[in-house]
Amino acid sequence: MLGGHAARVPRPFSAGRASDADWEDHVADLTKGVIIILSGGGFDEMNPVEVRDRMDECITTVNSDPFVQANSGGLGLTFQLLPGQATKHLHQTRWRALCDVLKLRDATPLIIVGHSNGGAAAVSLSRCLNAAGKTVDLLFTCDSVATIDDLGDVDEVPPNVTLNINSYTKPTPAWFLAPFPIGKRNHREGNQSLTGILNAGLAYNLPGVLGHRNAFYDLAGGDKTAATTYKHPPLIQESILASLHGTANAAIISSATAMLQTLATQAHTKIEISTAGSHVTLQP
């Protein structure tokens, strides 16, 4: 029921999705919600097909969640924003067109996800919206790589972003087997702080191009083990849902860190975690 449906805000939880017992009543209205996922590369088809498919699947997963369905009138979050849009995700070169659309729209809540050049474009889009007085509830950047059309520093998070989760690849000896551009830690624009930011440095013992792919793909669950289950915790999807539930930053960061520990163990990968007041390395 719109306007009167009781959403549920979670108390801090350790890993994965909260159970029904972890949620407290809270009113939510997702009827104006928007979700954007931006791919990288010079053109969309440069991205591995499994990455593009997972981007679309992330949107499908979020929109089919019972909570999202109940609080959006059964419509889910809006993702079809541009004329002729053929896929649920969009290519990074469309960020300026997206900003023009969103300037005229009351997009609340607003979720933006980007991988590679798409991560840089996601920051540029957020910065463009900041100038228009618009809030980004969750910005999820994955191994951001600069483009030829960036609006400012792609590693600086503008003040209109409530929470930024940022994954980036840390070079290892195996990285040099197939070197590839990689991202860096993010910080707040202006004061360099980590307030409202969770950085996850992934030290994959893999060729660079694979590590770069996995900075998004593994955090979205990795390979499928069954029709609706993944090899790794679907951190991106769960963080989006937690944000839509109105979960506090601290609880989302706590849950994300627990899921990253699981990923570190499963992928035999050290993960360097940095956020406000905390810097630790998760060991496999």
Secondary structure, 3 states (H helix, E strand, C coil): CCCCCEEEEECCCCCCCCCHHHEEEEECCCCECEEEEEECCCCHHHCCHHHHHHHHHHHHHHHHCHHHHHHCCCCCCECCCCCCCCCCCEEHHHHHHHHHHHHCCCCECEEEEEECHHHHHHHHHHHHHHHCCCCECEEEEECCCCCCCCCCCCCEECCCECCEEEEEECCCHHHHHCCCCCCCCCEECCCCCCCCEEEEEEECCCCHHHHHHHHHHCCCCCCEEECCEECCCCHHHHHHHHHHCCCCHHHHHHHHHHHHHHHHHHHCCEEEEEECCEEEEECC
